[in-house]
Amino acid sequence: MVAVPPGDPNIFYMGRVDCKPAGPAFAFPAVSVRVRFQGGALDLRLMDSGSGTARSTNYYDVSIDGGPPTRLEAVAGDHTYPLARGLIDGEHTAEIVKRVESNGNTGKGQVLGFRVREGARLLPVRQRPLRVEFVGDSITCGYGNEVSTTTPDRFHYTTINSNANAAYGAIAARLLDAEYVAVAISGRGVYRNYRDEAGELAAAYYDDTLPDDATAPPWDFTRYLPDVVVVNLGTNDFSPPGPNHDEYKTAYTNLLKQIRGHYPDALLLAVVGPMLSDSYPAGAQAWTTIQSDVAGVVDDLAGQGDTNVHLLALTPQDPPYGEDYHPTRATHQRMAKAVVTEVNRLRARRR
């Protein structure tokens, strides 16, 4: 096998990636790597930072020639993983997608290169015609979505059951034939995190290349200009005891203006749901009030001249649930279809 360096121009990286000389590093969920190659075999050399527990082992989806993905379990440190063997001689494609979110220091990965057969080579990768970005929290991360249960209190977060590649943003991107970037961390909010826990708020991590890593360079927004940005934040802001609505709306307004400052022509879609309800937290009327709050933000921005910001309220979920009451794969499928329908409608209206 012959080594291919990680900086080979025919390796296509999609997502927030820190292009280090030794190899591109990443931590946000759903970062993907695509290659087109000749020959019957392909290996990946990967540096992984997982610590091997049920909450800190990292997994990747690997798809060869567009087939159903298989799950790759990464091992801490520098290892080489065989991705394909015994393929018919000719051109093939491989896509590797990070299933797991940043998880502090344990969710980082770094591509150190590939290996192909002697005499084989990489070829240019087709880039998809549309670009989308999803900004969010655990929902966008695909937290617990590989579980489907009516007793979610018994099923808590594990990395093996969390799959960003099966979350609604990734599904929507495939339906739209779009490149996909996720900027999402579980438990985070616009003005407060889940139950006021520590960690960067959305406006801060939106500027990150590697989340919660002060040593990494800030993200260069000229590297990826999305046509559509979907923002789904508020579930954690509305966690017990409930939000300060004025603070939430102010922070949400500022975040949308921050995004608009980077992408003046993008369609911005403010999504709410599907985890909130009017029964929890008690007395907060969370599902009703978040719709009202975000609708007010969208209307205020329209009044200031930004008419390319829109609200989409997703249907609240029903059982079964994923881990810790998160959406299942089936719920993510329904969410994705609703987002795609609205994006197509709004884009057609702009033509």
N, C-alpha and C positions, 0 to 999 in steps of 0.2 A: 504493500500500500504506500502511496505517495502523499505527503503532507501538503495541505493547502492552507496558506496563512489566513488568519481571521480577517485581514484587511483586503483580501482579494476583491476586486471591484465587482465580480459577478455574484458575491454573497449579498443578499438583500435583507437588511435589518429593518424591521418596522416596530416603532414604539419609542419610548424614551430611553435612549441608549447613550452611555458615556463612552465615547470612542477613545479608549485608552490605547497606547501603543501596543501593549501586550495582548489586547483583545477587547472588544466591546463588552461593557458591563451594564447590567440592568437589574431592576428590582420591582418595578410596577407590574401588575398582572397583565397577561395576554401579549407581552412582547413576543414577536415572532421573528423567525429566521427562515428564509427561503433560498433554496439552491436548485439549479437545473444542471444536470450532470450527465456525462456519458459513462457507460460501463455498467457492471452488474453489482457494484457494492459501494457503500458509503458509510463512513464513521464520523462521529462528532467527538471533538475534544472539548470538554467543559470543565470549568472551575466552579464548584458549588459551595455554598456557605451553610447549608442546612446542618442541623445538629443531630438528626436521626430519630427524633421523637415523633409521636403522633401529631404534634402541632408544629413541627419544624422540619419535616422532611419535604423536599421539593420534588414536584412532578412536572413532566412535560408531555404534551400530546405530540406524537410523531405521525405524520401522514405521508405516505409514499404514493406518488402518481395520483394524488387526489382521492385516495381510498380512505376508508374509515380510520380515524386515529387510533393508535395504540398508546398506552400509558407507559412512559419511561420514568422509573424511579431513580433520582440522582443521589449520588453518594458524596459526602463532604470531601473536598479537595479536588485535585486535578486527575480526571479519569477520561478514558476514551471509551465511547459507547458505540457498538455496531448498530447502525440504523437500518441498513438494507444489505441483504445477501442473496445471491442466486438470481438476480434480475436478468431478464433477457437483454442481451447486448443492444445498446441503443440509447436514446435520450430518456431521462427520467427526471422527476421532480421530487423534492422533499420539503416539507414544512414542519418546523419545530415551534410549538407555542407553549409559553410559560403558563401553566395552569394556576399556580399559587401566587398569592400576593406578597407584598414586601416583607411583612413579619419582622420589622426591625432589621437586625443584622443577619438574620437567618434566611431571608428570602432573596438574597442576591445571587446572581449568576454571572458568568463571564465566558464568552465563547473564545476558545483558544485556537480554533481551526477545525478543519475537516481532513479526512483522508479518502482518497479514491484509488482505483486500480492503476497500475502502471500504464501509461499511455492515455488515460482518461483525462478529461478536463471539464471545468465548469463553463456554463453558457449563460448568457444574459437571461434574467428573470422577467416575465411579464408583470408589469405593474397595473394594478386595477384602476379603472377610470375615475372613480369617486374617492374622496377622502373624508372619513368621519372621525370624530373624537367624542368619547364619553367620559364625563367627569362625575365622580360619585363616591360611594362608600362601599359597604360590604355587599350590597345588592349587585353593583357593577363588577365587584370582585368574584362573584359566583360563590359566595360563602355558603358552604353546606349543601349545595344544590344537587349533589349526587345521591342524597338521601331523600326518601319519600315516606313519611310516617304521619300517623295521627297522634303520636305521643312525642312531640319534639322536645319536651322537657327532659327526655332521657337521652337525647342526642346532642352533644356539644361539639364545638369546632374541632375538626381535624383537617389536615391538609389533603389527605387522600380523597376526602369527600367534597372538596372545594375545587371548582373547575371554571376558571375565567373564560376558557374557550367554549364553554357551554352556557355562559351568561348572556343576557338579552342583548347587550351591545355587540358582542362577537357574532351572535346569530344574525342580528340585524345587518351587520356589515356584510356577511356572506350573502344575505338575500338581496342586498343593494349592489353586490359586486364592488365593494369598497375596501380600501385600505383602512385599518382599524388601529386606533390608539386609545388605551384606557389610562386615565389619570384618577386612580381610586385607591383608598385605604379604608379598611374596616373601622367602624367606630367614630369616624370623623364627621364634623358638621361644618356649617357655614359660620355660626357665631359661637357654638359650644359643641363639644364632643359628647359621646354617649355618657350620660350621667356625670358630665363635667370631668371626664378623665383627661390626663395630659396628652399632648401631641399637637402637631401642627394642624391648624384649621385649613379649610379649603383654599383660601386666598394665598396661604404660604406654600402648601405643597403643590399648588398649581404651577409654581415657578421652579419646581424641583426636577432635576434629571434623575437622581436617585433619592427617593423619599427618606426623610429623617436622617440624611447624611450630609453634615455640614462641610465635609471635605470635598464633596463632588461639585463640579461647576454647575451654575444655574442652567436651566434649559434654554437653548437658543431657539426661539420661536420661528425663526426664518427657515428652520430645517423641515418643518411640516406645516403646511397651510391647509387646514381642513375646509371642506365645503359646508359641513354640518357639524355643529357642536351640540351634544345632548347633555344637559345638566340634570342630575337627579340627586338632590341633597335636601335634607330636612328630617329624615327619619331619626337621626341622632339628636338634632336640635330639639325635637319634640319628645325626647325620652323623659322619664320622670325627673322632676315634678312637672314638666311641661315648659314651653318656651316663654321668653319675653318677646312678644310679637314685633314690637318696634325694633328691637335689636336684630331679630332674625331678618326682617324685611330690609333694614339698612345694610346688613352684611351681604344679603343676597343681591341686592341692587349693585353694591360695589363689586361683587364677584362678576356679575354679568358685564359690567362696564370694563372690568379688568380684561375679561376674555375678548370683548368687542375691541378694545384697544390693540390687541394683537391680530385680530382677524376682522377687519372692517366689513368684509363682504360675506361672511359666513352666515348661514341660517342658524339661529340659536333657538333650541327647543328646551324649554324648562319643563321637566317631567316631575310629577309627584306620584307616589305610590310605588309598590302595592302593599307595603307592610303596615301602614298606619290604619287605625280604625277610630271610631268615635267612642269606643268603650275603654280604651287604654291610651295614656294614663287616665285614671278616673277624673272626670270633670273637665278634661282638656279639650274634648271634641276635636281631636287631632286631625282626623281626616277632613272634616268640614273646614276647619280653620286654616290648614295648610293650603287648601285650594284657594281660599279667599286671600290669604297672604301673598301667594305667588301670583295670582291673577292681578292683585293690586300692583305688584312690582312690574309685571309686564305692561300693564296699562300706563303706569307712570313713565316707563321708558318710551313707550309709543308716543306719549304726550311730549316727550323731550326730543322726538324726531327719529327714534330707532324703531321702525315698524317691522323689522325683520327678527323680532323676538316673539315667541309664541308659547302658549301653555298647553300641555297634554296631561290629562289626569288618567292614569292607568286604573283599571278595575282592581279594587282590593282583593287580595288573595283569599282563597278558601282552602281548607284542608284537602289533601295532605300537605305537609310542610317539609322543608329541609331542616338541617341542624339549627337549633335555637330559633325556630319559627321563620327561617329564611325561605325564599322561594325555591321550589323544586325546578328541575330541568323543564318539566311540562309548563310550569308557570312562566319561566323565562321564555319559552317558545311563544306563548300567548303575548307576553309583553313585547317581544321583538316584532311580531306581526303588527301590533298596534302602532309601534314607533315607525316601522317601514311605511305603513299606510299613510300616516300623517306626514312623514318626510316627503314621500312622493307627491302627496296632494299640495303641500306648500311649495315645493320646487316647481311643480307644473304651473302653479299660479303665478310664479315669478317670471316665467318664460314669456 
